[in-house]
């Protein structure tokens, strides 16, 4: 483990948190929190950017009569967000830790009083040993000014709190030279920001509630964040101990560094 790592932002995607039937997986949440607790004991503070609220809401409500997709997402997220926090709160409590919900809109990262207010919030929570759990405030975010996805939110939070690492957890082991299931496809262990690896990304086809970000988005955000001298990883969130192994410098996922 590198001694200079004190703050880490971890983004976990919907595909990590759910099974093939789009149901929230309690054991996955517990494993994430267990690792955060391990890092906390090493004086490494984690901000968790968690997706899953929309799918958690849809799991409860099922199909609705709301035709407008933006309103439908607002409703799903509004119902699902407290459900996700109830899960997290209970698990953090089991590990003797505390967590807090931080919902943000893009405006909160604009230079000025909104950004300063957001910084004060994160710094206050971290100073008290409380793990912030961040997500977009879908209930009030305007469609034209929404984050591209939670990958973008995670990158902005990493910059905001001057994080030492950003870890983006997906349902794949990293960036491959082709489709991960292809025999000829090879995982890239390290990528510099000036390398042209975009050609390897396959198109993503997601259903409603499954999250907005695909590998193309993760690649773009990983490069943007790495250029800010924040080493960024894309790794499999369902791999046991993935966060701790990354912090321990094991060769996990794909690491993005500034050229």
N, C-alpha and C positions, 0 to 999 in steps of 0.2 A: 504494500500500500504506500502511496506517495504521501509524505507528511504535509505537503502544501494543500491537500484537498480538505476544505472545510465546509464548502457548500455545494450541493448537487441538486439539480432539477431533474426530476424523473417524470416523463410523460408516458402514461399507459393508455393504449388505444382500446376501443370497443371490442375489437376482434380478440384481444388478449383476455378481456374480462368475461367473455361469453362463450357458450358452446355452439355447436352447429345449429341448434334450435333457437339461438339468440336469447338464451337465458343466462342471467348473471351467475357467475361461478364463485361461491363463497370461499372455497379453498384457494383460489387464485388471489383474491383480496387478502386473505390471511397470510399467504406467502409474501406478498408485497410488503405488508406491514411488518412481518417478522424481520425482513431484511432492513427496513427503515430503522427498526429497533436495534439491530446489530450495529448499523452505522452510527446511530445516536450514541451508543456506548463508546464509540471511538471518537466522539466529539465531532462527528460529521453531520451537519444539519441538512435535511432533505425537504424540498418543496415538491409535493406530488401534484402533477397536473393530470386529472383523471377524467377520461371520457366515460360514457356509459349511462348518462342521465336520460337521454332520449329513449334508448332501448329499454331501460328500467321502467320508464313510464309506459312504453308501449306494451311491455310484458303484463302490466296491470290492466291497462285500458283496452288492449286489443285494437282492432280497427275502429276508427271513429267515423262520424258523419261529416267531419270537417273536411271540406274540399280543398281549401287553400293550404298548400304544403308548408308555408312559413308559419301560419297559425297552428297547424297541426304539430309542428316541431316545438313551438312554444308550449303547447299544452303537454305534450309528452315529457319535455324537459322539466316543466314546472312540477309535474307529478313525480317524476323519477329522481330529481335532485335530492329531495329530503330522504328518499328511500336509500340512495347511495350513501348519504352521509350517516344514516342510521347504521348501516353495515359497518362503515369505517369507524364511527365513534365507538361501537361495541368492541371491535377488534383492537383498536388502539388502547382502549381501556384494559383489555386482557393483558396487554404487554406493559401496563403501567405508564402509558404515554397519553398525551393529549393532542387533539387535532382541532382544526378550525376550518370553516368554509370561507373561501375568498372567491367571490364571483366578480368578473370584470367584463367591461366592454372595451372596444378599441380606444375610445376616448380617454380611458384611464391611463393610457401610455403616451398620450400627447405631452409634449413639454409644457411645463407650467404647474398649476396648482393640483390638477388631477393626478399627474404623475408623482408629484411630491407626496400627495395623500396616500397613493398606493405604496410608495416606498416606506412611508411611516408605518403602514399597516403590516407589511411583511417584516420590517425590522423589529417592530414591537412583538409580533408573534414569535419570531425566531429567538429573540433575546430572552423570552420566557420558556424556551424549550418546547414550544408548541409547533406541531407540524402543520403548515398551511396546505390545504387541499384546494387547488385552483380549478376553475372551469369558467367557460364563457357564460355570461348571464343571458341565456337564450330568451328568457321571458321578456326582456326589454331591449335586446339588441336589434337594431334596424338591419334589414337584409342587406342594404347597400354598404353598410359599414361593419359587417360581421368579420370576425377573424376568418381567414381561409379555412382553418381547422385548428384543433388544439395543438398541433405541431407548431404553428405560428405563435400561439399563446405561450407555449413552453419556452420558445426562443426569446420572446420578449421578457418573460419573467426571469430567465437566466441572465439576460443583460441587466435587468432592473436591479437584481440583488447581487450582481457581480459574482455569479456562480463560477466554480472551478471546472465543472463538468455538466454537460447535458446528456441524459440518457433517454433515447426514444425507444420505448418498448412496443414491438409489433408482434405479429404472429409468424414472422419469418426470422431466420437466423442472421440476417444482414442483407447486404447488397450483393447480388450475384451477377455473373456475366450473361445470364439468360434467366429463363424461368427456374425458380428454385427446385422444381421437380424434375427438370431435364438432367439426364446423366452427364451431358457435356458441360453443364453449368458449374462454374467455380465461384466460391464465395471470395469476395475481396476483403482482406483483413484490414487494410489501411488505404485511405484515399486522401490525396491532397486536393485543396480547393481549386487548383488550376487544372486538374485532370478531367478529361471529357468522359464521364461515365454515364451521362444521361442516356446514351444509346442503349444501355442495358435494361432500362426500365420498361416493364410491360404495363399496358393499360389496366386500370382497375375498374371493376364493375361491381358497385356496392348497392345494396338495397336500402330503403328508407330506414333510418334509425341506426344503421351500422357504422355511422361516422363518415366524415367528409374527406378525410385524408388517405391518400394512397401512397405507394412508394415514391412516385414522382414528387409529391409534396414533401415527403420525409427527406429525400435527397436534396431538394432545394433548400429546405430549412437547415439541414445539417451543414451545408456549405456556408450559408449565410452566418450561422452561429459560429462555425469554426473560424471564419474570417475575423470575428471579434475576439479571437484568441481564447475561445472556450471550446476545448476539444469535445467533440460530439460523437455519440455512439448510436447506431441502430442495431438492436439485438432482439432476441426472442423473449418476450415477457413471460412465456409459460415454461421457460427453462429454470429449473431450481437454482436459487442462489445467484441469479444472473447479475443483479446490481452489485452485490458484494464482490463477485468475481471480477467484474469490470474495475471496481475501485482497487482491487488487489493486483491489477495489471495483468490478469490472465487474458489470453487471446480469445476474446468473446465478441461476437458480432462484427460490425464494420466500424472502424474508428476514422473520423474525419478530422484532419488537422490543417492548419493554415500553411499555405505553400511558402 
